Amino acid sequence: QGGEVQGQALSPQATTLAEGMKAAGYRTALVAYQAQLSPRFGLDQGFDFFNNNTMGVEKINRRFLGWLDEAPGQPFFAYLHYLDIHWPYCPPAETYGRFDANPDAIRFCDNWRKLREDIRSGAVVLSAADRKALAARYAEELLAFDAELGRLFAALRERGVWDETLVVLTSDHGEELAERGGIEHGHTMYDELLRVPF
């Protein structure tokens, strides 16, 4: 109701990965910007440091590295959850236009909530150029995100922990980019949503 995330909490009897890692002697942290990771769902179980209200890849990485630097040399488990690659696909200036230099006929970042509803209702029909621009803006967001991950990995190398760190990268879903007329995620079960990197 009112856009608030609903759902059942994880049972306190469930053993989370963070709890298992903590029991094995690891420091544990979660840094994210995600309402579904709220402590009210019990997903903070096992984390020494838990922050699900840090927005943006740069801030998430900075907060994580600050936490990491509090106890250098100690083994750690960290879960970083980013939301940077989501509608309305507004890549930063350094990557904007890299995959489609044509000016956007539809301003994806202006009044994006209304635009999303207009696309979903059919009030706005995306042209072939609009769909190309939509996919390009998404890819440009991904390119910017990739650069930030590169900076994070470099920071781990600088701290001397890269060679003994296992990095697992995955996604909770893919994204519809008007392949079948839809946008975003959570509405269909097509491969563009289900087939994610791991």
C-alpha positions as a Markdown table, in Angstrom:
| # | Residue | x | y | z |
|---|---|---|---|---|
| 1 | Gln | 0.0 | 0.0 | 0.0 |
| 2 | Gly | 1.3 | 3.4 | -0.9 |
| 3 | Gly | 4.2 | 1.8 | -2.8 |
| 4 | Glu | 5.6 | 0.3 | 0.4 |
| 5 | Val | 7.4 | -3.0 | -0.2 |
| 6 | Gln | 5.4 | -5.9 | 1.2 |
| 7 | Gly | 6.5 | -9.4 | 2.1 |
| 8 | Gln | 7.1 | -12.0 | 4.8 |
| 9 | Ala | 10.2 | -11.7 | 7.0 |
| 10 | Leu | 12.9 | -14.4 | 6.9 |
| 11 | Ser | 12.5 | -16.7 | 9.9 |
| 12 | Pro | 15.1 | -16.1 | 12.6 |
| 13 | Gln | 15.7 | -19.9 | 12.6 |
| 14 | Ala | 17.0 | -19.7 | 9.0 |
| 15 | Thr | 20.7 | -19.6 | 8.8 |
| 16 | Thr | 21.9 | -17.0 | 6.3 |
| 17 | Leu | 25.2 | -17.0 | 4.3 |
| 18 | Ala | 26.2 | -14.0 | 6.4 |
| 19 | Glu | 25.6 | -16.0 | 9.6 |
| 20 | Gly | 27.6 | -18.9 | 8.3 |
| 21 | Met | 30.5 | -16.6 | 7.3 |
| 22 | Lys | 30.4 | -14.8 | 10.6 |
| 23 | Ala | 30.6 | -18.2 | 12.5 |
| 24 | Ala | 33.6 | -19.1 | 10.4 |
| 25 | Gly | 35.4 | -15.9 | 11.6 |
| 26 | Tyr | 34.7 | -13.5 | 8.9 |
| 27 | Arg | 33.6 | -9.8 | 9.4 |
| 28 | Thr | 30.3 | -9.3 | 7.5 |
| 29 | Ala | 28.8 | -6.3 | 5.8 |
| 30 | Leu | 25.9 | -5.4 | 3.6 |
| 31 | Val | 25.8 | -2.1 | 1.8 |
| 32 | Ala | 23.0 | -1.4 | -0.6 |
| 33 | Tyr | 20.1 | 0.8 | -1.7 |
| 34 | Gln | 17.2 | -1.6 | -1.7 |
| 35 | Ala | 13.9 | -1.5 | 0.2 |
| 36 | Gln | 13.5 | -5.3 | -0.1 |
| 37 | Leu | 16.7 | -5.6 | 2.0 |
| 38 | Ser | 15.1 | -3.8 | 4.9 |
| 39 | Pro | 15.8 | -5.3 | 8.4 |
| 40 | Arg | 12.1 | -5.7 | 8.9 |
| 41 | Phe | 12.4 | -8.7 | 6.5 |
| 42 | Gly | 15.1 | -10.3 | 8.7 |
| 43 | Leu | 17.7 | -10.0 | 6.0 |
| 44 | Asp | 20.1 | -8.3 | 8.4 |
| 45 | Gln | 20.8 | -11.6 | 10.2 |
| 46 | Gly | 24.5 | -12.2 | 10.5 |
| 47 | Phe | 25.8 | -8.9 | 9.4 |
| 48 | Asp | 28.1 | -6.9 | 11.6 |
| 49 | Phe | 27.5 | -3.8 | 9.5 |
| 50 | Phe | 24.2 | -3.4 | 7.7 |
| 51 | Asn | 23.2 | -0.4 | 5.6 |
| 52 | Asn | 20.5 | -0.8 | 3.0 |
| 53 | Asn | 20.0 | 3.0 | 2.4 |
| 54 | Thr | 23.2 | 4.0 | 0.5 |
| 55 | Met | 22.3 | 5.2 | -3.0 |
| 56 | Gly | 24.7 | 5.0 | -5.9 |
| 57 | Val | 27.6 | 2.8 | -6.8 |
| 58 | Glu | 30.2 | 5.3 | -5.8 |
| 59 | Lys | 28.7 | 5.8 | -2.3 |
| 60 | Ile | 28.2 | 2.1 | -1.8 |
| 61 | Asn | 31.8 | 1.4 | -2.8 |
| 62 | Arg | 33.1 | 4.2 | -0.6 |
| 63 | Arg | 31.1 | 3.1 | 2.4 |
| 64 | Phe | 32.2 | -0.6 | 1.9 |
| 65 | Leu | 35.9 | 0.4 | 1.6 |
| 66 | Gly | 35.6 | 2.5 | 4.7 |
| 67 | Trp | 34.2 | -0.5 | 6.6 |
| 68 | Leu | 36.9 | -2.7 | 5.1 |
| 69 | Asp | 39.7 | -0.3 | 6.2 |
| 70 | Glu | 38.5 | -0.4 | 9.8 |
| 71 | Ala | 40.0 | -3.9 | 10.2 |
| 72 | Pro | 42.7 | -4.4 | 7.5 |
| 73 | Gly | 43.9 | -8.0 | 7.1 |
| 74 | Gln | 40.8 | -9.6 | 8.6 |
| 75 | Pro | 38.8 | -12.0 | 6.4 |
| 76 | Phe | 35.5 | -10.5 | 5.3 |
| 77 | Phe | 32.3 | -11.3 | 3.6 |
| 78 | Ala | 30.5 | -8.4 | 2.0 |
| 79 | Tyr | 27.2 | -8.2 | 0.0 |
| 80 | Leu | 27.0 | -5.0 | -2.2 |
| 81 | His | 23.7 | -4.5 | -3.9 |
| 82 | Tyr | 23.5 | -1.8 | -6.5 |
| 83 | Leu | 20.4 | -0.2 | -8.3 |
| 84 | Asp | 22.2 | 2.0 | -10.7 |
| 85 | Ile | 21.0 | 0.2 | -13.8 |
| 86 | His | 17.3 | 0.8 | -13.5 |
| 87 | Trp | 14.7 | 2.9 | -15.2 |
| 88 | Pro | 14.7 | 5.7 | -16.2 |
| 89 | Tyr | 18.2 | 4.9 | -17.7 |
| 90 | Cys | 20.0 | 8.2 | -17.2 |
| 91 | Pro | 23.7 | 7.5 | -17.8 |
| 92 | Pro | 26.3 | 10.0 | -16.6 |
| 93 | Ala | 27.8 | 12.5 | -19.1 |
| 94 | Glu | 30.9 | 10.5 | -19.5 |
| 95 | Thr | 29.1 | 7.6 | -21.1 |
| 96 | Tyr | 25.9 | 9.2 | -22.5 |
| 97 | Gly | 25.8 | 8.9 | -26.3 |
| 98 | Arg | 28.5 | 6.3 | -26.5 |
| 99 | Phe | 26.1 | 3.7 | -28.1 |
| 100 | Asp | 23.7 | 6.1 | -29.8 |
| 101 | Ala | 24.8 | 9.6 | -30.4 |
| 102 | Asn | 21.4 | 10.7 | -31.9 |
| 103 | Pro | 19.5 | 13.1 | -29.7 |
| 104 | Asp | 16.7 | 11.4 | -27.8 |
| 105 | Ala | 13.3 | 12.1 | -29.2 |
| 106 | Ile | 11.8 | 11.0 | -25.9 |
| 107 | Arg | 13.4 | 12.5 | -22.9 |
| 108 | Phe | 13.7 | 9.4 | -20.7 |
| 109 | Cys | 14.8 | 11.3 | -17.6 |
| 110 | Asp | 12.2 | 14.1 | -17.7 |
| 111 | Asn | 9.0 | 13.2 | -15.9 |
| 112 | Trp | 10.0 | 9.6 | -16.0 |
| 113 | Arg | 7.2 | 8.2 | -13.8 |
| 114 | Lys | 4.6 | 9.6 | -16.2 |
| 115 | Leu | 6.5 | 8.4 | -19.2 |
| 116 | Arg | 6.7 | 4.9 | -17.8 |
| 117 | Glu | 3.0 | 4.8 | -17.2 |
| 118 | Asp | 2.3 | 6.3 | -20.7 |
| 119 | Ile | 4.5 | 3.6 | -22.3 |
| 120 | Arg | 2.8 | 0.8 | -20.3 |
| 121 | Ser | -0.7 | 2.1 | -21.1 |
| 122 | Gly | 0.0 | 2.5 | -24.8 |
| 123 | Ala | -0.4 | 6.3 | -24.7 |
| 124 | Val | 3.2 | 6.6 | -25.8 |
| 125 | Val | 4.4 | 4.2 | -28.5 |
| 126 | Leu | 8.1 | 3.9 | -28.9 |
| 127 | Ser | 9.4 | 4.2 | -32.4 |
| 128 | Ala | 12.4 | 2.1 | -33.7 |
| 129 | Ala | 14.7 | 5.1 | -32.9 |
| 130 | Asp | 13.2 | 5.4 | -29.4 |
| 131 | Arg | 13.8 | 1.7 | -28.8 |
| 132 | Lys | 17.4 | 2.0 | -30.0 |
| 133 | Ala | 17.9 | 5.0 | -27.8 |
| 134 | Leu | 16.3 | 3.2 | -24.8 |
| 135 | Ala | 18.7 | 0.2 | -25.3 |
| 136 | Ala | 21.7 | 2.6 | -25.7 |
| 137 | Arg | 20.9 | 4.5 | -22.5 |
| 138 | Tyr | 20.7 | 1.2 | -20.6 |
| 139 | Ala | 24.0 | 0.0 | -22.1 |
| 140 | Glu | 25.6 | 3.4 | -21.3 |
| 141 | Glu | 24.4 | 3.1 | -17.6 |
| 142 | Leu | 26.0 | -0.4 | -17.6 |
| 143 | Leu | 29.2 | 1.0 | -19.1 |
| 144 | Ala | 29.4 | 3.6 | -16.3 |
| 145 | Phe | 28.7 | 0.9 | -13.7 |
| 146 | Asp | 31.4 | -1.3 | -15.1 |
| 147 | Ala | 33.9 | 1.5 | -14.7 |
| 148 | Glu | 32.9 | 2.0 | -11.1 |
| 149 | Leu | 33.4 | -1.8 | -10.5 |
| 150 | Gly | 36.8 | -1.5 | -12.1 |
| 151 | Arg | 37.7 | 1.2 | -9.6 |
| 152 | Leu | 36.4 | -0.9 | -6.7 |
| 153 | Phe | 38.5 | -3.9 | -7.9 |
| 154 | Ala | 41.6 | -1.6 | -8.2 |
| 155 | Ala | 41.0 | -0.4 | -4.6 |
| 156 | Leu | 41.0 | -4.0 | -3.4 |
| 157 | Arg | 44.3 | -4.6 | -5.3 |
| 158 | Glu | 45.7 | -1.5 | -3.6 |
| 159 | Arg | 44.8 | -2.9 | -0.2 |
| 160 | Gly | 46.5 | -6.2 | -1.1 |
| 161 | Val | 43.3 | -8.3 | -0.7 |
| 162 | Trp | 42.4 | -8.9 | -4.4 |
| 163 | Asp | 44.4 | -12.1 | -4.8 |
| 164 | Glu | 42.6 | -13.7 | -1.8 |
| 165 | Thr | 39.1 | -12.3 | -2.5 |
| 166 | Leu | 36.4 | -14.2 | -4.3 |
| 167 | Val | 34.1 | -11.9 | -6.2 |
| 168 | Val | 30.7 | -13.3 | -7.2 |
| 169 | Leu | 28.8 | -11.0 | -9.6 |
| 170 | Thr | 25.2 | -11.7 | -10.5 |
| 171 | Ser | 21.9 | -9.9 | -11.1 |
| 172 | Asp | 18.4 | -10.4 | -9.6 |
| 173 | His | 16.7 | -9.9 | -12.9 |
| 174 | Gly | 17.3 | -8.6 | -16.5 |
| 175 | Glu | 15.4 | -5.8 | -18.1 |
| 176 | Glu | 12.8 | -5.4 | -20.9 |
| 177 | Leu | 13.9 | -2.8 | -23.4 |
| 178 | Ala | 10.8 | -2.8 | -25.5 |
| 179 | Glu | 11.7 | -6.0 | -27.3 |
| 180 | Arg | 8.0 | -7.0 | -27.1 |
| 181 | Gly | 6.6 | -3.6 | -26.2 |
| 182 | Gly | 7.3 | -3.7 | -22.5 |
| 183 | Ile | 9.8 | -1.9 | -20.4 |
| 184 | Glu | 11.6 | -2.6 | -17.1 |
| 185 | His | 11.0 | -5.8 | -15.2 |
| 186 | Gly | 8.5 | -7.7 | -13.0 |
| 187 | His | 5.7 | -8.0 | -15.5 |
| 188 | Thr | 6.7 | -10.9 | -17.7 |
| 189 | Met | 8.9 | -14.0 | -17.7 |
| 190 | Tyr | 10.8 | -13.6 | -21.0 |
| 191 | Asp | 14.5 | -14.5 | -21.4 |
| 192 | Glu | 15.6 | -10.9 | -21.2 |
| 193 | Leu | 14.4 | -10.9 | -17.6 |
| 194 | Leu | 15.3 | -14.4 | -16.6 |
| 195 | Arg | 18.8 | -14.9 | -18.2 |
| 196 | Val | 21.2 | -13.0 | -16.0 |
| 197 | Pro | 25.0 | -13.1 | -15.6 |
| 198 | Phe | 26.5 | -15.2 | -12.8 |
